[in-house]
Amino acid sequence: MAIRASIQADSEDECVEGLARLVDAGFAPVMMPRYMTDGRWMARAVPTQKAPTDGRGPVAAG
């Protein structure tokens, strides 16, 4: 899936909390929190449902 959300945080705990919030909002983790070479933490998640193809209406089951 091309749509993804990223969490960037200063600490591992903040990154884990941010990822947990995305999961609670209906996202699925695709990259667990990792320490990056520039001194930050990053995680990624993707939506678990697809958006409607016509650009209108509620989210359709994926």
N, C-alpha and C positions, 0 to 999 in steps of 0.2 A: 504494500500500500504506500502511495506517495505522500499521504498526509501523515505527519508525525509531530509530536510536541516534545520539546526538550526542557529539561530542568538544569539550570546552572546554579551552583551554590558554593558558598565558601567553606562548608564543612560536609562531611559524610552524613551526619545526622540531618542537616537541612535538606540535603539531596533526597534522602530516604523519605522524609516527611513530604516533600514536594511530589515525589513519585506516588506516594500513597494517596495524595489528594487527587492526582490524575486517575488512578485506579478507581477511587470512589466515584469519580465523574464519568466512568464508563470507558476508560482507556485500558489497554493491555501493555504491560512493559515489554520492550524489545531490546533494551540495553539497561542492565542494572547499574546502579551507581558505580562510577569509575573515577579514579583520580587522574586528571589530565596533566600533561607536562607543563602547562602554564600555571599550575597551582590552584586549579578549581576542580570541583566535582561536577560530573554530568551524568544524566540518565535520560532515556528516551522512551516514549510510549506512542502507540497508535490507537485510533478509535476502534471500538469493537463493532460499530454499526456504520453502514455506508450512507452517505448523503443521497438525497433524491437526485436522479439524473436530470430532472427538469429545473432544478434550482429552487423549487418551491415546496412548501408543505413540510410535514414532520419527517424526521429521520426514518428511513426504511430499514428493516432488519437486514443484516448482512450475512 
